[in-house]
Amino acid sequence: MKQTKILNSHWLLVGAFALYLYTLLKIILFKFHSINLSFMMHQLQSNIEDPRSIIDRLQVGNLVPFKQISENMEGHSMNDFIQVFGNIGLFVPLGIFLTLLLKNKKGTFFIVLVSALAISLSLESAQLLFSIGNFDVDDLILNTLGGILGHCLIRLRVMEEKGTSKRTCKAS
């Protein structure tokens, strides 16, 4: 009975993680619109036929670390706030899910860090390849920070449940 309960909760966690990844794609790549694969293939084919358009879009993007973050922090609009904290918040669940799925294996912090960076880089690159957004290095920074924050939050929660008095998020 107990083993079945553990297996069911594991698959529930895997299902929730898959739903989160789908939602992440929907938000970042499709901006909440429907997924149109024929449009995506058309965009990709156009960019393959004319690679210069990818280079042009890359030049429009932000390749200077902290440039967009500092501009957003100087601005006081709701959009600036959402841009910075939304990028962090979108990836907090990634850190939580990966930490829970890896069950405190050695190197979890590093795995979360690399995974958040890799997924963010993949999404930023996809925006570039499919001409549906601009590449922004600050998004990589903020998304990765969000993944790390999610890892730290769940580690602190686990330590709290175990009664550990240590209140730091260490690389495990």
Secondary structure, 3 states (H helix, E strand, C coil): CHHHHHHHHHHHHHHHHHHHHHHHHHHHCCCCCCCCHHHHHHHHHHHHHCCHHHHHHHHHCECCCCHHHHHHHHCCCHHHHHHHHHHHHHHHHHHHHHHHHHCCCCCHHHHHHHHHHHHHHHHHHHHHHCCCCCCEHHHHHHHHHHHHHHHHHHHHHHHHHHCCCCCCCCCC
